[in-house]
Amino acid sequence: MGERRSKGVTSRRVFSSVGPFLLGATSLLTACTCLGLLLFQASQIHRMRQELSELKARFTAEETDVLRCGVPAPPSYDCSEAQDQDGVRRRRETTLRDGARKRQCQPGRDKPGLIFHIFTDSLSHNPQLSLSSLPAGRRSFLHLLPLSSNSYDEEDKTLLKWTQGQSQGDGLQLLGETVTVTTAGHYFIYSQVLYMESTYVMGHLIKKRVDGNETSLMKCIKSMPEKDEHALNSCYTAGVQYLESGSVLELSIPRKKAEVGLQHHATFMGLYRL
């Protein structure tokens, strides 16, 4: 019993003498770690300040170039020449915009189709091209608007009688229900019909007659609602076809007494030579 007591007293003495040393070492290690982190953070902040200073100096130099000449100038660049060219470009753009506004605002002026506007605008931006430099046949186009519908009961079809909406050139001739091609070539043909009846399916054909032969060039088919109050549906088709001189085109609806809308924005047909 005496030996055990003496051993316990000894172990307590050893711990009491070693404990303060371990605590001091731990505190010292923690302090060194914190100091190292602070030094690392200070070095990173110093490096970021240097980078910000360099960026500020670079942007200041570029801003000076922009204010002085409008663009960063190379050593031998003449700023006055750049300003003169910029002024000429602005005057040219202003002239083009004013001309476009005048064309849009002039009352009673014939307004060609969208394709012809795009074509003429491209000519205005390319001085090497002009309408007079192109063959007359290449400028032909024709946009048709409906006047009435004529039913041919014995042939179970309905044809539309057209009036001329817009046109140019003499390559296409309108005669009532048909269009005659006088200048051969590739043509873009488009058509739309507004149907107003509850027949299950409605549609139309673009037919060509030449040298006694008849050919269907394009077909448009549209399903119709069952109820009369909902029976409104447009059918549009378009494509490129080669038309020989003397070809006769017609829009044919393969149903007698077909009910169609004759509004000019709803039913129309057109051709233009490519």
C-alpha positions, 0 to 999 in steps of 0.5 A, a space after each residue: 500500500 505504501 508503494 502505490 501511494 508513493 507512485 501516485 504522488 510521483 506521477 502527480 508531481 511529474 504532470 504538474 511540472 510538465 503541464 505548463 511547458 506543454 501549454 506554453 509550447 502550444 501557445 507559442 505554436 499558435 502565435 507563430 501560425 497566426 503571424 505567418 498567416 498575417 505575413 502571407 496576407 500582407 504580401 498578397 495585398 501588396 501584390 494586388 496593389 501593384 497590379 492595380 497600379 499597373 492597370 490604372 496606368 495602362 487605362 489612363 494611357 489608352 483613355 488619353 489616346 481615345 480622347 486625343 484621336 478617337 482610336 488608339 493611334 499608332 506612332 505615324 497616324 494622322 488624327 485629323 485624317 481619321 476625323 475627316 473620314 469619320 465626318 464623311 461617313 456620317 454625312 453619307 449615312 445621314 443622306 441615305 437615311 433621309 432618302 429612305 424617309 422621303 421614299 416612305 413618306 411620299 403620298 401616291 408613290 408606287 411601292 414595289 414589293 419587298 424583294 424589289 425594295 431589297 434589290 434597289 437598296 443593294 444597288 444604292 449601296 453598290 455604285 458599280 451596279 445600276 438598273 440601266 446596266 441590267 437587261 430589261 427581262 431580268 427586271 420583270 415582276 408582277 403582283 396580282 390582286 383578285 377581282 372576282 372568282 369564276 366557277 366552271 361547273 363542267 370542269 369542277 374548278 374555280 378560277 380567279 380573275 386578277 388585276 395588276 397590283 404592282 409590275 415592272 418590265 414587259 416579260 409578264 402579261 396579265 390577261 384576266 385569269 391567266 399570265 403569259 410569259 414573254 421572256 423565258 427564264 427562272 421565276 420565283 412564283 408565290 400564291 396565297 388563297 383565303 378559303 371560307 368554307 367547311 369542306 374537309 380539304 381545300 387547296 389550289 394548283 399553279 398550272 402551266 400551259 405551253 405548246 399544248 401541254 399542261 403541267 402542274 407546277 405547285 400545289 397547296 392543300 389545307 384542312 378546313 374546320 367542320 363548322 362554318 363559323 370557323 371556316 377561315 384558313 389560308 393556304 400559301 405556296 411558293 417556289 422557283 420554276 423555269 418558264 418558257 417564252 409563251 407559257 400561260 399560268 393560272 391559279 386553279 381551285 379544283 372545286 366548283 363554286 369555291 368560297 374564297 376571300 377576295 381581300 387584297 391582303 388575304 388572296 394574291 399571286 405574283 412572279 418575278 424573274 431571278 
